[in-house]
Every structure is written in structure tokens, then in C-alpha cells.
Amino acid sequence: MKIFITGGSSGIGLGLAKKYLEQKHEVAVCGRSEEKIKKLQERFPELKTYKVDVKDKLALKRAVEDFAKEDLDMMIAGAGVYYGNLSKELDQEGCIHSLDTNLAGVLHAFEIARDIMLPKKQGHLVAISSIAGLLEYRDASVYSKSKRAVNYLCEAYREALRGTGIYVTNILPGYIATQRLYDVNGETMRKKPFLLSEEEAVNISIQAITEKRERIIFPRGMKIAVSILSKFPKSVINFLFLLTEKRKAM
């Protein structure tokens, strides 16, 4: 298979790239960091790399088309930025950056890949969303709201492409022990509920992709917790999360 992964220079995206390389697939990744891209080129000579920001649709299109040569089996939209802030605590620049990367970035990747896949009537679109997007409450972070929008986007694409031979899989992980999570939370990261390693998250994701699942929510414990919380009124959920934030600040 020919697989293109946005945000593939770190985190789950990189983990997926390495697994697919081990399986002898043709894999390309893109990322914003020139330093990370150069290191990947040195470590994995067989990996095709592009320094591209997913917010730049034209640059992303050039990269995907250069790799695909009119033949692309899978697009994994994994690029994303994470801020732990509540919506009211994030400045305008941070909000725009989150939405452009987390939402528009997925849309750009899906649109570009779809246009390559449709003539052949086969392909697979995959989004790395978040379990954070399943709960709706007033003071949810912009990150959570952007991921909620990604969930809706996946549903829309799935319905629009039904019967075309193109599948859509939405991956919704909980807390994963990535470098970014550590950068934001420090040592308190280890206290996150149901924390999974990157390797566990990658293995679960690959199984869901292989099975062409419409969506996968993990880990199981957090999936159950979110399912229970979602039955409460939004005001109650908001109160519980604000209480959690206050305790963290103490």
C-alpha cells in the first residue's frame, strides 16, 4: 500500500509510520519541524518525508501528489496541536492555530486524498481525533471542540463516500503518553486516567484500520467513563471539569 501520514514526524503518527514501514508498505510523512524531518530521513531512508504545514493546502497537495503519483491507498490525518487551556483562557492566536491545524488540516488532507482515490474507486481515509471531542460542555477547551468538529467531519465524509469504495475510520484515543502530553503536563502526566503507551495506541489503531472500523474509542475504561458522563446535563459536566481544573491549580 501507499500511505501518506500528516503529523507523522512524532507521536501516534510516527508510530503508525514505523509499523507500516515494518510491514513493507510505501510510507510518506509530513511535518512542520525541519529538524524532526531531517532526523527521520537519517533514521529511515526508506521513508518519504516532506516539510509541510497542513494549514497550507496547496503545499500539502503538492507533497501528496508527488508521493502518490495518482495512486494512494490510505491517508492518515494525524497532524494536531494540543493546548490544555479552557476556551476562555486561550488567546485568539492560539484558537486560530488550533482550529486551522486540528480541523482544517484534516479537511485539507481528506479533500486531497479523496480526489486521488475516487477515480480508482478505492482508498481509506483515517483521522486521529480524540476522546475529548465526545463530551460537549460550555468551557471545553478549543482542542476538545476542534476534535468534536473532526468527529462530525468524519461522519459527513463517510456518508458522502458510502458506496464509492473509499472507507473512513475515525480514531479517538484517550490520554496517550506522547512527548507532547509530557511537555504540557510534566510529571503529572503519569496521573492521567487510563494512560496508554504510544505503542499500545498504535497497535489498537492499526487493528481498527485493518478491520475498516468506522470508529474506535479507547482505552476501554475511558470509553465507559465518557459514556456515563455524556448522560449528565451539560451544566453538570461543566461543573465537574471546572472543579477538576481548580484542584489541579491547588
Secondary structure, DSSP 8 states (H G I E B T S, - for coil): -EEEEETTTSHHHHHHHHHHHHTT-EEEEEES-HHHHHHHHHH-TTSEEEE--TT-HHHHHHHHHHHHTT--SEEEE---------GGGS-HHHHHHHHIIIIIHHHHHHHHHHHHHGGGT-EEEEEE--GGGG---TT--HHHHHHHHHHHHHHHHHHHTTTTTEEEEEEEE--B--HHHHHHHGGGGGGSTT-B-HHHHHHHHHHHHHTT-SEEEE-HHHHHHHHHHTTS-HHHHHHHHHHHHHHHH-
